[in-house]
Amino acid sequence: MIVKKKVILLVEDNPNDVLLTERALKKTRIESELVVARDGIEALDYLFCRQKFDCTNTACNPQLVLLDLKLPRIDGFEVLKRIRQDAKTRLLPVVVLTSSTEEKDILNSYAFGANSYVCKPVDYNRFVDLIQHLEQFWLILNRSPFSCSGD
């Protein structure tokens, strides 16, 4: 039996947060692959197999999206709206992972279909803990429509 790695799409423009997330995921025993999109357009291109992303690559079907809100070119709210508008991605788990604690950002994220809203901790150890817990919950414990197909 071939075990496919679970794919996490991180939509994040801050190189430090990308590095911290990569380090946190390497510390877990869960076999996952991190794909990074540095802006909203790149995230949508990846999800919808446009531009440089090959539609035959199953990695274009992540099991989880970690989405920052403040992004260049297209912000996280617009990315979230477009994910929810398409039948291919409508049920994809999306966790808003941001530094914003603004009530309007939290409300809008849920209104546009976020599955969860998590504020990034400033402390390194707490950030690592958070990423590991998100991975554990969304890739192992949670039963998503995608896990029903044998993934």
SVG drawing of the C-alpha trace seen along z (x, -y; Angstrom):
<svg xmlns="http://www.w3.org/2000/svg" viewBox="-21 -45 34 47">
<polyline fill="none" stroke="black" stroke-width="0.4" points="0.0,0.0 1.4,-3.4 0.9,-6.1 0.6,-9.5 1.9,-12.5 -0.7,-14.9 -0.3,-18.3 -0.6,-21.6 -0.8,-24.8 0.6,-27.7 -0.4,-31.0 2.1,-33.4 4.2,-36.3 6.3,-36.7 9.6,-34.7 10.1,-34.4 6.6,-32.8 7.3,-30.5 10.6,-29.4 9.0,-28.9 6.2,-26.8 8.6,-24.6 10.7,-24.1 7.6,-23.2 6.3,-20.7 9.7,-19.0 9.5,-18.3 6.4,-16.2 6.1,-12.5 3.3,-13.2 4.2,-12.7 3.1,-16.0 4.4,-18.2 4.3,-21.9 3.7,-23.9 4.1,-27.7 2.3,-30.3 3.7,-33.8 0.6,-35.8 -3.1,-35.3 -2.7,-34.9 -0.1,-32.2 -2.4,-30.3 -5.3,-30.4 -3.0,-29.3 -1.9,-26.4 -5.4,-25.4 -6.9,-25.7 -3.9,-24.3 -3.1,-27.4 0.1,-28.9 3.2,-26.9 1.1,-24.3 0.4,-21.0 -3.1,-19.7 -2.0,-16.1 0.0,-16.6 -2.1,-15.3 -0.2,-17.7 -2.4,-20.4 -5.1,-18.9 -4.0,-19.9 -5.8,-18.5 -5.4,-21.8 -4.9,-25.5 -3.2,-27.8 -4.2,-31.3 -2.8,-34.6 -5.1,-37.6 -2.7,-40.4 -1.2,-39.2 0.1,-41.0 -1.9,-41.2 -5.0,-39.5 -5.8,-39.4 -6.7,-36.4 -10.4,-37.3 -10.6,-37.2 -8.7,-33.9 -11.2,-32.5 -14.2,-33.7 -12.8,-32.1 -12.1,-28.8 -15.6,-28.6 -17.1,-29.6 -15.6,-26.6 -17.0,-23.1 -13.5,-21.6 -12.4,-23.5 -15.6,-24.4 -15.1,-21.8 -11.4,-22.2 -10.4,-22.9 -9.1,-26.5 -7.6,-27.8 -7.0,-31.5 -3.6,-31.9 -2.9,-35.5 -1.5,-38.1 -4.7,-40.1 -6.9,-40.1 -9.4,-42.5 -13.0,-41.5 -14.0,-42.5 -11.3,-40.2 -12.5,-37.3 -16.2,-37.8 -15.4,-38.3 -13.2,-35.2 -16.1,-33.0 -18.6,-34.8 -16.5,-33.9 -16.3,-30.3 -13.1,-29.8 -13.1,-26.6 -11.0,-28.1 -9.4,-31.4 -6.1,-31.3 -3.8,-34.2 -0.1,-33.6 1.7,-33.7 4.8,-35.8 6.7,-33.3 8.7,-30.8 7.8,-27.7 4.1,-28.6 4.2,-29.1 5.8,-25.6 3.2,-24.1 0.4,-25.8 1.5,-24.5 2.0,-21.0 -1.5,-21.0 -3.1,-22.3 -1.4,-19.6 -2.4,-16.9 -6.0,-18.0 -6.6,-18.8 -4.6,-15.9 -5.0,-13.1 -8.0,-13.6 -10.4,-15.5 -12.5,-13.5 -12.9,-15.7 -14.7,-14.9 -11.2,-14.3 -10.3,-11.7 -13.4,-9.7 -11.9,-9.0 -9.1,-7.0 -6.5,-9.8"/>
</svg>
